[in-house]
Amino acid sequence: GKVRLVWRPTTFLDGNLGNDSSARAVAAWGCAIDAGKSREFHNTVYSNPPAAEGDGFTDDQMIGFAESSGIAGADLDAFKTCFADRTYAGWAANSTDLFYSAKIQGTPYALLAGVEVPTETLVDQAALEKLVDATLAAGTASAAPSPSAS
């Protein structure tokens, strides 16, 4: 309850690797968010990297990740339709456009009250909490980290 977190995905790897696997993964993530399994799906995808960098994931693997993240029954049917229709392809593209227009150099990336948070702070929970508390104590009540993830 201390900050408003805006988590923006990006698909910059697709341009680097010459495929659309990141865009499809982000679109699938949107469908998982609809199913109430945002974190579970995200963690499942990141816990199962492709065997070789650049291979990406098949559509069947994305559906398998949905199942592994706890999406089942009618929610799984809705996920499959959402993913097949690429319902969130525009969201993936818009988020990536923001990534490039903000000239973000990589991920993870976060701003707190408009100031970039060092990666070493982002990955250290105690350091991040200390920074948030110090920022709030300084009177920037609108502090809002905005990490971007691929």
Secondary structure, 3 states (H helix, E strand, C coil): CCCCCCCEECCHHHHHHCCCHHHHHHHHHHHHHHCCCHHHHHHHHHCCCCCCCCCCCCHHHHHHHHHHCCCCHHHHHHHHHHHHCCCCHHHHHHHHHHHHHCCCCCCCCCEECCEECCHHHHCCHHHHHHHHHHHHHCCCCCCCCCCEEC
